[in-house]
Structure formats: C-alpha cells, structure tokens
Amino acid sequence: MKVSIVIPTYKRPYYLDRLLLSIQKQIFKEFEIIIVDDNSPNLDEYKYIIEKYKNIFNEFKFITKRENKGAPNSRNIGIKEAKYELIALVDDDDEWLPLKLERQVKMIEDCNEKIGLIYTWTDVIDEDRNIVHRYRSELEGKLKNQIFKECFIPSPSVLVRKKAIISAGLFDEGLPSCQDWDMWTRMILSGFEVKVIKEVLALYNKHSGDSIGLSKNAKLGYKMFYKKHAKYGVYPSVKYIRELLR
C-alpha cells in the first residue's frame, strides 16, 4: 500500500523545510507528497524549498491557490488530488519520527476495512524542543461517545483511508477552529473505527508564530463544534475546555 501525504502551508517556508526533512527520514518510502499553499505572499521564499525537495522525492506536487481560503480548504484540495487510498495529514509546522509511516501502514494492512483512522502517541514541544504536553490516549474502537468529550487524536499523527474521509464529507471549511476534531468525529459517526499505536511517532510544535490555537477564533470554533453536534447530547468536561483555551 502507498500513502498520499497532504500538507497545507501558509507563510511558513522554514517550518515546511523542517517537516519535509522529517519526511525524508521516513523508513517507509512508498508515498507521494502534495503541498497546498494558501496563497502565501512570500512564494519566493518557498522556491528554494520546492526546488530542493522535488529532486529528493519521486512524487512531489506543489499547488498554489489564487485565494486565501484557509487550511481546511487546502486539505480538501490535497485530499481530492491524492491518488492513493491511504492519506497522511500533517501541518507544515509539525514533524514525524522515522518509523511513523512504517508502523501505521503495517497496522492498517493487518486491519479490516472498518478501521478508517490510525493515530499515534504524540509529544507537544516548544521552541526550545522541551516537551510541554504528551498525548498518550489508548482509546480505540468505535468511540462515538469518547470523541465528543475530548479530542484525543493528535492531528499530525493520523493516517486515514481516503474513502473514510470522503464519505464523512471532507473538512468543514466553515469552522474557524476544531476542523480536525470535527473531521475525526464525523468519520467515527459514519461507522469507521479507530486504532492507536502506543509509540511517540509525531511531534506537534507549539510556537509563537501564527496559529489558530492562539487566536480568538479558537473559542468560537469550540462553540460551533458543539452546536453542530449538540443533537448527540454529549459535552466536554469544564477541565478539558479550560485546558484547550489556556
């Protein structure tokens, strides 16, 4: 099985370079890379990065958008462009450890078609490479109730089946935040199950640059997420919401 890696990017060529270096170090090599730029004003700074890596990776595509429409729109474009059944999603400012894809592809090859998403343990690190949070969920299976209570699936760690993400309706471009959480929720509600690899294979970088998690849109996104799914009658703990907004 081969993998389509979908990467949205916007104004962050330095971070993209770091991510691509971590992908270059992957033990598993059977993948294509699809980078979707959200109409960055500094495209000239991307040219060196693109020239560098298009000669390193066998299948490498860089798509530029004519309008800035946000990361969910970029992800959706990349997913539609993907030619392989397995899709790995990662933001331009995160990183993977070398065994990430190999472990996930091996697991999904041994699973039945009901498994739509595999995530891994993930460390959140600051700009000094210090670990500031550890994602260590062991939840797997159907998880319809659990996914509403908190987003235990770290976004840079996921490998999904393309048919699962298409059947769930792609990313909601109207949400100002929580788009990943909403996507995993809809995949689970549509009947797909989840597996976890209990090994740190991804790094979520927390930095002082542009980030939805640091913006006023974050709180609005949480409210919209729960309003959207209110009919299921499951809500997060106050403690979890406080942690999200701290």
N, C-alpha and C positions, 0 to 999 in steps of 0.2 A: 504493500500500500504506500502511496505517496501523499505528501502533505502540501497544501497551499497555505503559505504564511501571509497574513493580511496585516499591514501596518499603516495606520493613519498617521500623518505627520503635519505639523504646522509650526513654522518659525523656529525649529529646533534641530538644525543640522548636526550640531555637536552631539546631542543625545542620540540621534539616529545613527551616527557613526559608531557610538559605543554599543548600541543594540546589535547592529549588523556584525560587529566584531564578535559578540557573544554567539550569534547565529553561525558565523563562520567556524566556531569551535565545536559545533554540534557533532556528536559521533554519528548520528543518523544524517545522511546526506541526500535522501531522495525527496527533495522539495522544490517548489517554486516560491519566489518572493514577489509579492505585489505591494508596492508602496503607493499610497494615495495622498498626494499633497493637497491641503485645503486652501489653495490659492495664497500661498505664503508670499509676502512682499520681498523676501530675501532669497529668491530662487537661485541667484548667482552663487550664493554660499553652498547650495546643495550640489552644484555641478561637480565639484571635486569628489564629493562622496559618491555620487552616482557613477562617475567615470571609474572610480576606484573599485567599486563592488560589482559592476556589471561584467568586469573581466574575471572576477573571482567565482561568482555563482553562475551555474549553467542556465538557469531560468530566472530572469530578473526583469521586472517591469516597474517603471516609474510613471505614474499617472498624475497629471496636473489638472486641477479643476479651474474653471473660469470664474467661479464664485466661491466665496467662503460660506460653507453651509454646515460646518461642524463635524466633529469626529464620527458621530453615528452615521451620517451621510457618507463619509469616506469609507467606513467599514462596509456599509451596504454595497457601495460600488466595488470594493475589493472582493467581497463575497460573490457577487454576480460574475466577476471576471475569473474567479477561481475555477480551475479545470480539474481539480482532484476532489475526491469525496471527503477527505479529512481536511479540516481547516483549523489552523492555529492562529489565534488572535493575540496581538500584543501591541501596546502603545509604544511610541518612539522613544520614550524616556525610561523604559524598563529594560530588564536583561534576563537572559536564560543561562542556566548552568549546562555544561556539556552533555549530560545524559538525558536532558528534558524530553526531547522528541523520541529518542530511542525507547525510553521507558513507556511513554504513552502509546506509541504505535504498537509495541509488543502487547500491551494490555488490551487495547481495543481489538486487535486481531484475534485475541482469545475470548472476546465477549460476544454475546448475541446482539442482534440488531436493535434491541430495546435500549441499549446503552448509547445515549446520544452525546454525553459530555464526560470528559475525564479531566479532573483538576489535580493539582499537586500542592503540597505544602509550599509556603512562600514566606520569605523574610522581607519586611519593610525596612529599608535602610535610609539614613540621612545623607547629607552631602559629604560627611566625613567617613562614610561607609560603616557607621555604627548601626546595629540592629535596634530599631525603636518599636517594632511590633512583630509578632510571629503568628502567622496563620497556620493553625495545627488542627483543623477540623478533621474528624474521622467519619463524618456523615456520608452515607452513600445509599443508593436505592431509589425509591420513588420520591420521597422528601417533599410532598406537597405542603405539609404544614410547616416544616422546618425552614423552607426557603423564604417564607413571609416574615419570620421572626428576626432574621439577620442574614446579611449577605456573607456567607462563609466561603464563597467561591472566589478566590483572588483572580482578578481579570487577566493578568499576564500569564497565568498558568494553564489556561484552558485549551483543550483540543476537542473539537466538536465534529459531528457528522454534518456535512453540508445539508443533507435532506432534513435534519432536525431543525437547523436554524432557519431554513427556508419555510418549512411547514409552520413554524412559530410566527412567521411574518416579518423576519428581519428586525433590525434595531429601530426603536421608536425615535424618530428624528424630532419629535415634538417635546421630548423630555429634556430639561436643561441639565440634569444630572441623573444618576441612578439608571442610566441606559443599560449597563451591563447586568445589574441586578434584575431589571425588568426582563431582559432577554433570557437569562437563565430561568427565571420564574415561568415565563411563557413556554419555554421548552419543556419544563417539568410538567406543567399543566396540560400540555398537549400529549403527554403519555410517555415521554422519554425518561430514562433513569440515568443516574449519575454514579460514577466511580471515582475513588480518590487514590492517589499514590502518596503514601506516607513518607515522603522524602522531599527535602527542600530542593526544588529544581528551577525556581524562578525568583527574581528579585524585583520588588516594587520600590521604585526610587521616590522618596519624598524630598522635594527641593523647593527653593524659594522662587522658582520661575512660574510661568503661567500654569495654573492647574485648576480644574473645576472644583476640586475638593477644598480649595482655599477661597472660593468665590461665594458671593451672596446667592448664586443660583443653586448651590448645594441644598440649602434648606428648602427652597421651592421645589426642587426635584424630589426630595423625600415626600413632601406633601402630595405632589402629583402622583407619585408611585402608589401611595396607599389609597388615594382617592380612586385611582384606576382599578385597583384590585380589592376595593372595600367590600364587594359582594361576597367575598370568601370569609369575611369576619375574623381574620387573623391579623394581629398587630404586633409591632416590635416592643421590646421592653424599653422603659424610660432610660435605663442604663445604656442600652445599645445606641439609642438616638443621641444621648449625651456624648458618647464616645465618637460617634460619626461627626458631630459638629464641634468638637473641641479644637 
